[in-house]
């Protein structure tokens, strides 16, 4: 029983530190943030911070790793055949995950974000596409694949960024449907129905 209480306290402390880091990252760059600022904002002592993280960069690194693991889980949830029929399935899960973690995702994808994180996201999505498309199609020319994949990945990240910056007015499912239509129909989605 005591172990579960400790786990809950650890989760609560880490979540407080994450929220404070996110708030500070909206104002300044990571290299300008100190442990003291984070702990004062979180109303924790510095010793508590150091029980969990080495420094501010370690805190950010751990958050990024958690986000990437969650994204990978969302991407691996569906098989290639399911996504060929309805690509919006995976996008709805990915967009919901982005919404659930909007505080950090918006910062990491934003203008002061972490390019390394963005590249890792792109690589995860590219690997999922490569695995699924090799399973579904006989790809003879990787140039076409690489170009299409770059377009889809960058476009999807751009769509997430746009959505987060505009207060997530659409639901994750609506955004996934829009993304699917763009992928399958291109500019034709702009023509009146």
Secondary structure, 3 states (H helix, E strand, C coil): CHHHHHHHHHHHHHHHHHHHHHHHHCCCCHHHCCHHHHHHHHCCCHHHHHHHCCCHHHHHHHHHHHHHHHHHHHHHCCCHHHHHHCCHHHHHHHHHHHHHCHHHHHHHHCCCCCHHHHHHHHHHHHHHHHHHHHHHCCCCCHHHHHHHHHHHHHHHHHHHHHHHHCCCCCCHHHHHHHHHHHHHHHHHHHCCC
